[in-house]
């Protein structure tokens, strides 16, 4: 099934957010996205094509969503997606599927990424706080991505890291 526009998928579409490290632009982004699109265009679950869309936001966040109403992604198909992305990572020299990272906007509006400990350390130094805009890569539905992917740290799981950073002072 060909890729569809992400905007055409319903809010309950199952969603994965993969954060590129480093950020991608130009030919490198084109290379990665072409490989992703090639995989997604043929992505299947139990021999049935998946209705899938993707976007690449902020030169950093690959968002993949599947309309579960037509055919749901299975465990094997999800494993296949992760294996494909790992292959794309190796070919492009970029990290996409690494977990345990936090992403936020610095005071100048640039997106920063680091370990959760690094975010907590930035909080301890006063570089991030409750009003800092953060990105929740743990969203699991397209509706959640649309509504709460970027929000303030006080409204996200990142808030617990602010307290850890403050305790370290």
DRENDO-1510 file (C-alpha; in Angstrom, 1 decimal, always signed):
<recs>
REC; n; res; u; v; w
REC; 1; UNK; +0.0; +0.0; +0.0 .
REC; 2; UNK; +1.5; +3.4; -0.8 .
REC; 3; UNK; +2.2; +5.8; +1.9 .
REC; 4; UNK; -0.6; +8.2; +2.8 .
REC; 5; UNK; -0.4; +11.7; +4.1 .
REC; 6; UNK; +0.0; +11.6; +7.9 .
REC; 7; UNK; -2.8; +14.2; +8.2 .
REC; 8; UNK; -5.2; +11.8; +6.6 .
REC; 9; UNK; -4.8; +9.2; +9.5 .
REC; 10; UNK; -7.2; +9.2; +12.5 .
REC; 11; UNK; -6.2; +10.3; +16.0 .
REC; 12; UNK; -6.2; +6.7; +17.2 .
REC; 13; UNK; -3.5; +5.6; +14.7 .
REC; 14; UNK; -0.7; +3.8; +16.4 .
REC; 15; UNK; +2.3; +6.0; +16.5 .
REC; 16; UNK; +6.1; +5.8; +17.0 .
REC; 17; UNK; +8.4; +8.8; +17.3 .
REC; 18; UNK; +12.1; +8.3; +16.5 .
REC; 19; UNK; +14.5; +11.0; +17.3 .
REC; 20; UNK; +17.5; +11.6; +15.0 .
REC; 21; UNK; +20.8; +12.3; +16.6 .
REC; 22; UNK; +22.3; +14.4; +15.2 .
REC; 23; UNK; +19.6; +16.5; +13.5 .
REC; 24; UNK; +19.3; +15.8; +9.8 .
REC; 25; UNK; +19.0; +18.2; +6.8 .
REC; 26; UNK; +19.9; +18.4; +3.2 .
REC; 27; UNK; +21.2; +15.3; +1.3 .
REC; 28; UNK; +21.6; +13.3; +4.5 .
REC; 29; UNK; +17.9; +13.8; +5.5 .
REC; 30; UNK; +16.8; +13.0; +1.9 .
REC; 31; UNK; +18.8; +9.7; +2.0 .
REC; 32; UNK; +17.3; +8.7; +5.3 .
REC; 33; UNK; +13.8; +9.6; +4.4 .
REC; 34; UNK; +14.0; +7.9; +1.0 .
REC; 35; UNK; +15.1; +4.7; +2.7 .
REC; 36; UNK; +12.3; +5.0; +5.3 .
REC; 37; UNK; +9.7; +5.6; +2.6 .
REC; 38; UNK; +10.9; +2.6; +0.6 .
REC; 39; UNK; +10.5; +0.4; +3.7 .
REC; 40; UNK; +7.1; +1.8; +4.7 .
REC; 41; UNK; +5.7; +1.5; +1.2 .
REC; 42; UNK; +6.0; -2.2; +1.5 .
REC; 43; UNK; +5.4; -2.6; +5.2 .
REC; 44; UNK; +3.0; -5.5; +6.0 .
REC; 45; UNK; +1.5; -7.3; +8.9 .
REC; 46; UNK; +0.8; -11.0; +8.3 .
REC; 47; UNK; +0.9; -10.5; +4.5 .
REC; 48; UNK; -1.5; -7.5; +4.6 .
REC; 49; UNK; -0.3; -4.0; +3.6 .
REC; 50; UNK; -0.5; -1.4; +6.3 .
REC; 51; UNK; -2.0; +2.0; +5.8 .
REC; 52; UNK; +0.9; +4.1; +7.1 .
REC; 53; UNK; +2.0; +7.7; +7.0 .
REC; 54; UNK; +5.1; +9.5; +8.2 .
REC; 55; UNK; +6.5; +13.0; +8.7 .
REC; 56; UNK; +9.8; +14.4; +9.6 .
REC; 57; UNK; +9.5; +17.3; +12.1 .
REC; 58; UNK; +12.1; +19.9; +13.1 .
REC; 59; UNK; +14.9; +18.1; +11.2 .
REC; 60; UNK; +14.9; +15.7; +14.1 .
REC; 61; UNK; +11.7; +13.7; +14.7 .
REC; 62; UNK; +10.6; +10.8; +12.4 .
REC; 63; UNK; +6.9; +10.1; +13.1 .
REC; 64; UNK; +5.4; +6.9; +11.8 .
REC; 65; UNK; +1.7; +6.2; +12.2 .
REC; 66; UNK; -0.4; +3.2; +11.2 .
REC; 67; UNK; -4.2; +3.2; +10.8 .
REC; 68; UNK; -5.2; +0.3; +13.0 .
REC; 69; UNK; -8.7; +0.4; +11.6 .
REC; 70; UNK; -7.7; -1.1; +8.3 .
REC; 71; UNK; -4.9; -3.5; +9.4 .
REC; 72; UNK; -3.0; -3.4; +12.7 .
REC; 73; UNK; +0.7; -3.6; +13.1 .
REC; 74; UNK; +1.7; -6.9; +14.6 .
REC; 75; UNK; +4.6; -7.7; +16.8 .
REC; 76; UNK; +6.6; -9.1; +13.9 .
REC; 77; UNK; +5.8; -6.1; +11.7 .
REC; 78; UNK; +6.9; -3.7; +14.4 .
REC; 79; UNK; +10.1; -5.7; +14.9 .
REC; 80; UNK; +10.6; -5.4; +11.2 .
REC; 81; UNK; +10.3; -1.7; +11.3 .
REC; 82; UNK; +12.9; -1.4; +14.0 .
REC; 83; UNK; +15.3; -3.7; +12.1 .
REC; 84; UNK; +14.8; -1.6; +9.0 .
REC; 85; UNK; +15.5; +1.6; +10.9 .
REC; 86; UNK; +18.6; +0.1; +12.5 .
REC; 87; UNK; +19.9; -0.7; +9.0 .
REC; 88; UNK; +19.1; +2.8; +7.9 .
REC; 89; UNK; +21.0; +4.1; +11.0 .
REC; 90; UNK; +24.1; +2.2; +10.0 .
REC; 91; UNK; +24.0; +3.2; +6.4 .
REC; 92; UNK; +23.5; +6.9; +7.2 .
REC; 93; UNK; +25.6; +7.2; +10.4 .
REC; 94; UNK; +22.7; +8.5; +12.5 .
REC; 95; UNK; +20.9; +7.3; +15.6 .
REC; 96; UNK; +17.1; +6.8; +15.3 .
REC; 97; UNK; +16.0; +4.1; +17.6 .
REC; 98; UNK; +18.1; +4.8; +20.7 .
REC; 99; UNK; +15.9; +5.3; +23.8 .
REC; 100; UNK; +16.4; +7.0; +27.1 .
REC; 101; UNK; +16.9; +10.5; +25.6 .
REC; 102; UNK; +15.3; +13.8; +26.3 .
REC; 103; UNK; +14.8; +16.6; +23.8 .
REC; 104; UNK; +14.1; +20.2; +24.6 .
REC; 105; UNK; +14.2; +23.8; +23.2 .
REC; 106; UNK; +17.0; +25.9; +24.6 .
REC; 107; UNK; +16.5; +29.6; +25.4 .
REC; 108; UNK; +17.3; +30.5; +21.8 .
REC; 109; UNK; +14.7; +28.0; +20.4 .
REC; 110; UNK; +17.2; +25.4; +19.1 .
REC; 111; UNK; +16.4; +21.8; +19.8 .
REC; 112; UNK; +18.9; +20.0; +22.1 .
REC; 113; UNK; +19.1; +16.4; +23.0 .
REC; 114; UNK; +20.8; +14.3; +25.6 .
REC; 115; UNK; +20.5; +11.7; +28.1 .
REC; 116; UNK; +17.9; +12.1; +30.9 .
REC; 117; UNK; +20.8; +12.7; +33.2 .
REC; 118; UNK; +22.0; +15.5; +30.9 .
REC; 119; UNK; +18.6; +17.1; +31.1 .
REC; 120; UNK; +18.6; +16.9; +34.9 .
REC; 121; UNK; +22.1; +18.4; +35.0 .
REC; 122; UNK; +20.8; +21.3; +32.7 .
REC; 123; UNK; +18.0; +21.8; +35.3 .
REC; 124; UNK; +20.5; +21.9; +38.1 .
REC; 125; UNK; +22.5; +24.6; +36.2 .
REC; 126; UNK; +19.2; +26.6; +35.7 .
REC; 127; UNK; +19.4; +26.1; +31.9 .
REC; 128; UNK; +16.0; +24.4; +31.7 .
REC; 129; UNK; +12.9; +24.7; +34.0 .
REC; 130; UNK; +9.2; +24.2; +34.2 .
REC; 131; UNK; +8.5; +26.4; +31.3 .
REC; 132; UNK; +11.1; +24.9; +28.9 .
REC; 133; UNK; +9.5; +23.3; +25.9 .
REC; 134; UNK; +10.2; +19.6; +25.7 .
REC; 135; UNK; +9.3; +16.8; +23.2 .
REC; 136; UNK; +7.5; +13.7; +24.4 .
REC; 137; UNK; +8.8; +10.9; +22.1 .
REC; 138; UNK; +6.8; +8.4; +24.2 .
REC; 139; UNK; +3.4; +9.3; +22.6 .
REC; 140; UNK; +1.7; +6.2; +21.2 .
REC; 141; UNK; -1.2; +7.7; +19.2 .
REC; 142; UNK; -1.4; +10.3; +16.5 .
REC; 143; UNK; -3.8; +12.3; +18.5 .
REC; 144; UNK; -1.4; +12.5; +21.4 .
REC; 145; UNK; +1.4; +13.5; +18.9 .
REC; 146; UNK; -0.9; +16.2; +17.5 .
REC; 147; UNK; -1.9; +17.5; +20.9 .
REC; 148; UNK; +1.0; +17.0; +23.3 .
REC; 149; UNK; +4.2; +16.2; +21.5 .
REC; 150; UNK; +5.7; +19.6; +22.3 .
REC; 151; UNK; +4.7; +21.1; +25.6 .
REC; 152; UNK; +6.3; +22.6; +28.7 .
REC; 153; UNK; +8.4; +20.4; +31.0 .
REC; 154; UNK; +5.9; +20.9; +33.8 .
REC; 155; UNK; +3.2; +19.1; +31.7 .
REC; 156; UNK; +5.4; +16.2; +30.8 .
REC; 157; UNK; +7.4; +13.3; +32.3 .
REC; 158; UNK; +10.4; +15.7; +32.0 .
REC; 159; UNK; +9.1; +17.3; +35.2 .
REC; 160; UNK; +10.5; +14.5; +37.3 .
REC; 161; UNK; +13.9; +15.2; +35.8 .
REC; 162; UNK; +13.6; +18.8; +36.9 .
REC; 163; UNK; +13.2; +17.7; +40.5 .
REC; 164; UNK; +16.2; +15.3; +40.2 .
REC; 165; UNK; +18.3; +18.2; +38.9 .
REC; 166; UNK; +17.2; +20.5; +41.7 .
REC; 167; UNK; +18.0; +17.8; +44.3 .
REC; 168; UNK; +21.5; +17.6; +42.8 .
REC; 169; UNK; +22.2; +21.2; +43.5 .
</recs>
